[in-house]
Amino acid sequence: MKIFSKEQIYEGDALTAKKQGITSTDLMERAGIQIFNWLHMRMQGAQVPIHVFCGIGNNGGDGLVVARHLITHGYNVKTYIVNYSTTRSKDFLLNYDRIKSTTKDWPVVLADDCEMPAIEEKDIIVDAILGIGINRPVDPWVKSLFNHFRATKAFVLAIDVPSGLSTDAAPTDEESVVNAGYTLSFQTPKLVFFLPELAKYTVQWEVLDIGIDPEYLFTTPTVAELIGKNEVLPIYKPRTKFSHKGDFGHALIIGGSYGKIGSVTLASQGALAIGAGKVTAYTPKCGYIPLQVGFPEAMVITDSDEEKITAINYDITPNVIAFGVGVGTDAKTVTAFETFLKANKTALVVDADGLNILSKKKALLKLLPENTILTPHPKELERLVGTWKDDFDKLKKTKAFAKKYKCIVVIKGANTITVFDDKLYVNATGNPGLATAGTGDVLTGMIAGLVAQGYDALSAAIFGVYLHGKSADLLIEDLGYQSFIASHVIEGISLAYLDMFKQPEPPQVETEEEGEEPQG
């Protein structure tokens, strides 16, 4: 699913109206009806008080359409106009006239000297005050209204985006943004829904199809894409009957140090479980017995040192090398990595202490093979690209970094974002169960295992992140967040693969009971 920018959304709206021979008001009516239908299906006429707060732009016009349809269907509705400016959009004005002709209970106009409306905790607030076109700071009295929403503890449903939240900039004042329990986004999710500092403004979100021109949606390139099952299915490489292990590559996992052999074990298991034909682990001598006993499917090469890696010498020809998990940052290890980079031409995945070494000796970044995959968590990313003021600045700096060093950066997190060549690939799978030691090691191995099989670096990163999260999603119902451990990810990889081809269950159709006469 593509994630469109604000400008592209406006362009799509205008093109749709032109191609379909409708007005912008017709499109607004279509959008508002979709919001109403969503509410109506869930409320089924329940007389819970609904407070619809409308701004004076097009988002407010959407809210007026919703309020009008709720009123005509007999709901308990109170409509408000948040009068924050003297400028009104034409579609807002048209729908303002329509609602006044629908009910004698005209919208209440709120201004900077108004008394805050009475709202109970059991009520519903529909937020249609400020949309994606916000281009000015929120007035103090409007911020007070948002704080009033929070104080009531009522459920808040935001239309398109929580008011005060821009699609391309972080807010400077948290109180100037509505905290929504649910956001109904038109046609496409917004990038802010997936960013750690900004996702908190909506607990859940859902996309509603408002009929934007399909050709525009399909052909327009975007700077971000949401990766789900439909996006990874075309990436998958099926196997033939006469395939053998040599067809699926050889992954070399270099890592581990005394007390941290588990990390290289997990990465090696991840590489093999995702489909690499062969996996070799390169560890200090102390890792030999644990790996041979704990993971007999892997081959093992050891360093001459008992506790750490001091030189990287091997007589195999891997298709991909993963470096860094549990390896430590001892001076001899750093020297060994530098020597290795100067000679290496093999595809590379770098994680953990490999990233920490690169951040301390940034000159080594120039030695990375093109399309090297880096998999930092936020703190490791900060060491590489520097501090950032907000999530958008973080993405900007990561893009510049990835372009400068011609690499792929996988920013691990709740919605892991893969950055490559100015584009963002936002992962849709995963859950808090993954917030436990070792899951990142497994991901490193999984990505390396995909590269070994012949997936290009970007596809391997995107696909590996998806399967990693999906494994956790499929197991979490039985295991729970707190009891989930990294080894479970490996166990769930097979389920994640199988889920890709699972067809949705057909809806159940009620049949006439046996012996009962059909109704005429």
FINUKE-914630 format. One line per field, with one value per residue (C-alpha): x, z, y. Coordinates in Angstrom, 2 decimals. Each point is the difference from the previous one (the first is absolute). Example, Ala and Ser with C-alpha at 12.3 -4.5 7.8 and 13.67 -1.06 7.14 Angstrom:
% FINUKE-914630
u: (12.30,1.37)
w: (7.80,-0.66)
v: (-4.50,3.44)
This chain:
% FINUKE-914630
u: (0.00,1.41,0.31,-0.71,1.27,-2.36,0.61,-0.72,-3.25,-1.19,1.09,-1.86,-3.18,0.07,0.77,-2.77,-2.59,1.07,0.12,-3.22,-1.89,-0.85,0.55,2.22,-3.25,-1.12,3.32,-0.42,-3.49,1.44,2.67,-2.45,-2.39,2.83,0.67,-3.72,-0.28,2.93,-1.73,-3.46,1.16,1.47,-2.62,-3.16,-2.05,1.26,-0.86,3.46,0.56,2.24,1.79,1.20,2.57,0.54,2.64,-0.65,2.03,-0.54,0.56,-2.81,-2.10,0.54,-1.18,-3.15,-0.86,0.44,-2.12,-2.77,-0.28,0.09,-2.86,-2.13,0.46,-1.26,3.24,0.51,2.26,1.36,1.97,2.55,1.87,3.50,0.30,3.80,0.19,-2.03,0.86,-2.34,0.25,-2.85,-0.79,-0.22,-2.47,-2.12,-0.23,-0.63,-3.10,-1.04,0.09,-1.92,-2.71,-0.03,-0.58,-1.25,2.79,2.63,3.70,1.34,2.74,3.02,2.45,2.86,-2.27,-2.37,-0.90,1.21,-2.83,-1.23,1.26,-0.25,2.49,-2.55,-0.50,1.68,1.99,0.44,3.05,-0.36,1.71,3.35,1.00,3.21,0.10,0.96,2.48,-0.06,0.43,-3.11,-1.65,0.25,-3.76,-0.13,2.80,-2.18,-2.79,2.35,0.95,-3.70,-0.40,2.74,-1.47,-3.40,1.59,-2.65,0.79,1.38,-0.42,2.21,-0.84,2.99,2.60,-0.16,-0.41,3.25,2.13,1.80,0.84,3.51,1.19,0.10,-2.09,1.91,-2.70,-1.63,-3.07,-0.69,-0.89,-3.16,0.54,-2.24,-1.13,-0.58,0.79,-1.80,2.44,-1.20,1.39,3.52,1.62,2.13,3.71,-0.42,-2.00,3.22,2.55,0.91,-0.45,-3.18,-1.93,-1.16,-2.54,-2.24,-0.40,-1.35,-0.57,-1.85,-0.04,-3.33,-0.27,-1.64,0.41,3.12,0.94,1.54,2.44,1.35,0.41,1.73,2.36,1.04,3.39,0.14,2.81,-1.40,-1.73,-1.70,1.20,-2.56,-0.78,-1.01,3.31,2.23,-1.79,1.57,3.43,-0.24,2.12,-1.72,2.04,0.05,-0.27,3.67,1.42,2.94,1.86,2.55,-2.77,-0.70,3.38,2.42,-0.22,2.97,-0.91,2.96,-0.58,0.02,2.40,0.37,-3.46,-1.71,0.05,-3.80,-0.19,1.92,-1.99,-3.30,1.15,1.22,-3.29,-1.91,2.02,-0.62,-3.66,-0.80,1.41,3.77,1.49,2.97,1.07,3.45,0.61,3.34,0.66,2.72,1.06,-2.36,-2.90,0.94,-1.63,-3.15,-0.69,0.81,-2.20,-2.76,-0.31,1.31,-1.29,2.66,3.66,2.47,3.32,1.87,2.39,3.40,-1.04,-2.02,-2.27,-0.19,0.49,3.48,0.32,-2.50,1.37,-2.09,0.36,-3.62,-1.77,-3.17,-2.69,-0.56,1.68,-1.69,2.31,-0.40,-2.40,1.58,3.46,1.03,2.20,3.39,2.89,1.11,-3.57,-0.16,3.28,-1.22,-3.20,1.94,2.36,-2.99,-1.80,3.02,0.04,-3.66,-2.12,-2.81,-3.51,-0.10,-2.47,1.25,-1.67,0.64,3.69,0.82,-2.04,1.66,3.41,-1.12,-1.32,3.32,2.09,-2.18,2.76,-0.85,-3.42,1.67,1.25,-3.49,-1.04,-2.80,-3.45,1.34,-2.92,0.31,-2.54,0.23,-2.33,-0.63,3.06,2.30,-1.53,0.67,3.66,0.15,-1.96,0.11,-2.76,-3.31,-2.60,-3.02,-1.06,-0.02,3.51,1.05,-1.33,1.63,3.39,-0.37,-0.83,3.06,2.16,-1.33,0.55,3.52,1.20,-2.22,-1.43,-3.38,-0.96,-2.57,-1.22,-1.28,-3.07,-3.75,-0.42,3.45,0.87,2.41,1.70,1.48,0.57,-2.31,-2.86,-1.51,-1.42,-2.15,-0.62,-3.54,0.77,1.38,-1.07,1.45,0.96,3.04,1.31,2.30,3.68,1.10,-2.82,2.26,2.63,-2.62,-0.99,3.62,0.22,-3.32,1.01,3.36,-1.78,-2.16,2.99,1.67,-2.99,0.40,-2.36,1.36,1.03,-3.06,-2.45,1.82,-0.23,-3.69,-0.98,2.10,-1.51,-3.52,0.49,1.70,-3.00,-2.56,1.59,-0.56,-3.56,-0.96,1.42,-0.84,-3.59,1.18,3.20,-0.81,2.28,1.90,0.88,1.07,3.73,2.27,-0.01,-3.75,0.60,2.00,-2.77,-2.56,1.83,-1.62,-3.43,0.75,0.89,-3.15,-2.17,1.02,-2.03,-2.87,-3.30,-2.51,-2.85,-3.19,-2.86,-2.42,-3.37,-3.01,-2.01,-3.56,-0.30,-0.76,-3.69,-0.82,-1.96,1.76,-1.55,-1.83)
w: (0.00,-1.01,2.52,-1.85,0.92,0.78,-3.43,-1.73,1.92,-1.23,-3.52,0.14,1.23,-2.82,-2.67,1.27,-0.14,-3.56,-1.33,1.69,-0.93,3.57,2.15,3.05,1.98,-1.40,1.07,3.46,0.20,-0.97,2.69,2.67,-0.83,0.43,3.49,0.78,-1.25,2.21,3.04,-0.91,-0.45,3.50,1.84,-1.61,1.15,3.60,1.65,1.35,-0.15,-2.99,-0.05,-3.49,0.05,-3.42,-1.11,-2.78,-2.75,-1.94,3.02,1.67,-3.12,0.33,3.60,-1.02,-2.50,2.77,2.43,-2.58,-0.72,3.69,0.59,-2.85,1.38,3.43,2.00,3.04,-1.61,1.04,-2.64,0.68,-2.26,1.28,-1.31,-0.03,-3.09,-2.20,-3.10,-0.97,-2.82,-2.53,0.68,3.72,-0.66,-2.30,2.60,2.74,-1.91,-0.56,3.69,0.91,-2.43,1.53,3.66,2.16,2.45,-1.85,0.73,3.02,-0.93,2.34,0.23,2.24,2.74,0.03,2.82,-0.55,-1.02,2.56,-0.96,2.06,0.04,-1.65,-2.93,-3.41,-1.46,-3.77,-0.78,-3.35,0.98,-1.81,-2.87,-1.89,-1.27,3.36,-0.68,3.15,3.75,1.89,1.79,3.81,0.44,-2.48,1.96,3.09,-1.86,-0.75,3.68,0.82,-2.23,1.96,3.34,-0.85,-0.79,-2.71,-3.04,-2.84,-3.66,-2.28,-3.65,-2.30,2.57,3.65,0.01,0.42,-1.36,-3.19,-2.56,-0.61,3.19,3.69,2.38,2.28,2.67,0.94,1.42,-3.45,-1.39,0.62,1.57,-2.03,0.98,-3.68,-3.26,-3.27,-2.74,-3.53,-2.67,1.45,3.43,1.05,0.68,3.46,1.08,-0.09,1.62,3.67,1.29,-2.00,-0.10,3.59,-1.26,-1.29,1.74,-3.13,-3.60,-3.01,-3.67,-1.71,-3.78,-1.33,-3.67,-0.96,-3.62,-0.13,-2.77,2.05,3.06,-2.01,-2.12,2.33,1.64,3.71,2.46,2.40,-0.25,2.61,-0.28,0.59,-1.48,-3.41,-0.29,0.89,-2.02,-3.29,1.68,0.99,-2.01,-0.36,0.01,-2.67,0.48,-0.76,2.18,2.25,2.78,-2.43,-1.67,3.16,0.88,2.87,2.82,2.23,3.41,1.72,3.64,3.61,2.89,3.40,1.61,-3.24,-2.12,0.16,-2.36,-2.81,0.61,-0.37,-3.15,-1.53,0.81,-1.54,-3.21,-0.40,1.06,-2.62,-2.72,-0.48,-1.42,2.37,2.99,1.53,3.30,0.60,3.72,2.65,1.16,2.97,-2.43,-1.64,2.39,0.70,-3.72,-0.94,2.81,-0.02,-3.75,-1.80,-3.40,-0.11,-0.86,2.25,-0.61,3.00,0.55,1.53,3.12,2.72,0.93,-2.86,-3.72,-0.79,-3.67,-2.68,-2.10,-1.79,-2.98,-1.12,-2.62,1.58,-1.94,2.89,3.26,3.14,2.50,3.45,2.22,3.44,-1.40,2.45,-0.68,1.22,-1.78,-1.67,-1.22,-1.45,-1.83,-1.30,-1.33,-1.69,-1.68,-1.08,-1.53,-2.03,-1.72,-0.05,-3.16,1.22,0.79,3.59,2.88,3.04,3.42,3.67,0.86,-3.69,-0.09,3.16,-1.58,-3.13,2.11,1.83,-3.18,-2.64,-2.61,-0.18,-1.43,-3.34,-0.13,0.10,-3.19,-1.87,1.35,3.33,2.42,3.40,2.69,2.86,2.91,0.80,2.20,-2.53,-2.73,2.04,0.28,-3.78,-1.22,3.01,2.24,-1.46,1.17,-1.00,-2.05,-3.28,0.61,0.81,-3.33,-1.86,1.55,-0.60,-3.67,-0.39,1.74,-2.13,-3.19,0.99,0.76,-2.57,2.66,1.26,3.56,1.92,2.89,2.49,2.05,0.36,-3.72,-1.30,-2.87,-2.74,-1.64,-3.48,-2.76,1.43,0.56,3.20,0.36,3.14,1.40,1.04,2.09,3.49,3.58,3.45,0.54,-2.17,2.63,1.50,-0.24,-3.07,-2.42,-1.87,-0.33,-1.55,-2.45,-1.08,-0.76,-1.82,-2.29,-0.69,-0.74,-2.61,-1.67,-0.10,-1.95,-2.70,1.17,-0.78,3.07,0.15,-0.49,2.65,2.50,-0.66,-0.12,3.02,2.12,-1.08,0.79,3.30,1.15,-1.42,1.89,3.23,-0.98,-0.65,3.30,2.38,0.65,1.58,1.62,1.15,-0.24,3.24,-0.62,-3.61,-0.58,-3.02,-0.64,-0.56,-3.05,-1.58,0.81,-1.68,-3.28,-1.61,1.08,-1.46,-3.34,-0.03,0.97,-3.19,-2.03,2.41,-1.59,2.10,1.22,-2.05,1.88,1.53,-1.73,2.06,-1.53,0.54,2.82,-1.15,-0.54,0.18,-2.85,-1.80,0.54,-3.05)
v: (0.00,3.35,2.82,3.24,3.44,2.87,1.51,-3.31,-0.38,3.40,-0.88,-3.32,1.68,2.55,-2.60,-2.27,2.75,0.86,-3.57,-1.10,3.16,0.91,3.08,0.27,0.25,-3.37,-1.52,1.50,-1.51,-3.39,0.25,1.12,-2.84,-2.49,1.37,-0.13,-3.59,-1.01,1.49,-1.24,-3.59,0.00,2.04,-1.38,2.98,0.08,3.30,0.75,3.78,0.84,3.34,0.95,2.78,1.58,2.43,2.50,-1.67,-3.19,-2.23,1.89,-0.49,-3.77,0.24,1.87,-2.75,-2.61,2.01,0.48,-3.72,-0.87,2.46,-1.34,-3.52,0.98,0.12,2.21,2.60,3.36,1.93,2.74,2.41,0.77,3.55,0.41,2.24,2.33,-2.05,-2.83,-2.52,-0.01,-3.67,0.73,2.83,-2.15,-2.78,2.52,1.14,-3.63,-0.88,3.13,-1.06,-3.50,0.81,2.83,-0.79,2.03,-0.43,1.85,2.46,-0.11,2.90,1.07,1.31,-2.98,-2.34,-3.56,-2.37,-2.50,-3.48,-3.18,-2.86,-2.33,2.41,-0.10,2.89,0.24,2.13,1.80,3.24,0.08,-2.27,-0.67,3.58,1.51,2.80,2.15,-0.45,-1.03,2.91,-0.12,-0.31,-2.89,-1.67,0.45,-1.79,-2.91,-0.14,-0.03,-3.06,-1.74,0.98,-1.49,-3.41,-0.43,-2.15,2.13,-0.95,2.12,0.61,-0.57,1.11,1.15,3.77,1.89,-2.83,0.90,-2.68,1.30,1.70,-0.85,2.14,2.35,-0.19,-3.31,1.75,1.46,-3.43,-2.03,-3.42,-2.31,-3.45,-0.79,1.79,-0.66,0.97,0.65,-2.35,-0.25,-0.15,2.94,-0.43,1.54,-3.06,-2.04,2.32,-0.66,3.54,0.69,-3.28,0.64,2.54,-2.79,-3.35,-1.68,0.98,-1.33,0.95,0.72,-0.27,3.17,-0.91,1.93,-0.69,-3.51,0.87,2.89,-2.23,-2.73,2.09,2.81,-0.63,0.77,0.62,-2.59,-3.36,-2.16,-3.61,-2.72,-3.39,1.37,1.83,-2.97,-2.68,1.20,-0.10,-3.67,-2.45,-3.40,-3.20,-2.68,-3.75,-0.65,2.77,-0.85,1.81,1.39,2.00,1.98,1.36,0.00,2.54,0.76,1.45,1.65,0.86,-0.99,0.47,-1.57,0.04,1.05,-3.14,-0.07,2.97,-1.69,-3.20,1.85,1.80,-3.28,-1.71,2.90,-0.24,-3.72,0.08,2.63,-2.21,0.39,-3.20,0.01,2.05,0.32,1.77,1.68,0.45,0.00,-3.45,0.19,-0.14,-3.29,-2.47,2.07,0.36,-3.59,-1.30,2.62,0.43,-3.09,1.19,2.72,-0.35,1.80,1.74,1.38,2.83,-0.75,1.93,-1.71,2.91,2.49,0.40,1.26,-0.98,-0.98,-2.83,-2.62,-2.31,-0.03,2.10,1.38,1.85,2.40,0.91,1.32,1.68,1.43,-1.95,-0.40,0.66,2.73,3.01,-1.18,1.75,-3.24,-0.63,3.52,-0.58,-3.35,1.61,2.79,-2.49,-2.07,3.01,1.01,-3.39,-0.99,0.15,-2.27,1.28,1.18,0.43,1.93,0.10,0.66,0.44,0.15,3.20,1.27,-0.51,1.87,2.89,0.31,-0.28,1.63,-0.23,-3.71,0.85,0.77,-3.61,-1.53,-1.80,1.76,-0.91,-1.19,-0.43,1.69,-0.93,2.52,0.49,3.71,0.52,-1.69,2.15,3.14,-0.95,-0.35,3.04,2.32,1.31,1.16,2.49,-2.09,-3.04,1.91,1.26,-3.58,-1.23,2.88,-0.76,-3.73,0.57,2.20,-2.59,-2.88,1.99,1.11,-3.52,-1.78,-2.28,-1.20,0.97,-2.02,2.17,-2.56,0.87,-0.47,0.73,-0.84,2.35,-1.02,2.98,-0.21,2.54,2.69,-2.45,-1.38,-3.51,-0.14,-3.47,-0.91,-3.11,-0.50,0.68,0.84,-3.65,0.72,2.43,-2.61,-0.88,-1.94,0.76,2.42,-2.74,-2.26,2.75,0.44,-3.70,-0.02,2.86,-1.65,-3.28,1.68,1.66,-3.43,-1.33,2.62,2.72,3.45,1.99,2.25,-2.88,-2.04,2.86,0.66,-3.68,-0.95,2.75,-1.03,-3.71,0.86,2.04,-2.41,-2.89,1.91,0.95,-3.62,-1.29,2.80,-1.03,-3.25,1.31,3.53,3.04,-0.55,-3.66,0.40,-0.59,0.20,-3.74,0.21,2.20,-2.83,-2.49,2.24,0.62,-3.05,1.23,3.43,-1.55,-2.14,2.96,1.80,-2.51,-0.45,0.98,1.93,-2.12,0.53,1.64,-2.46,-0.11,-0.95,-2.84,-1.08,-2.53,-3.51,-0.53,3.71,1.47,2.86,3.38,1.26)
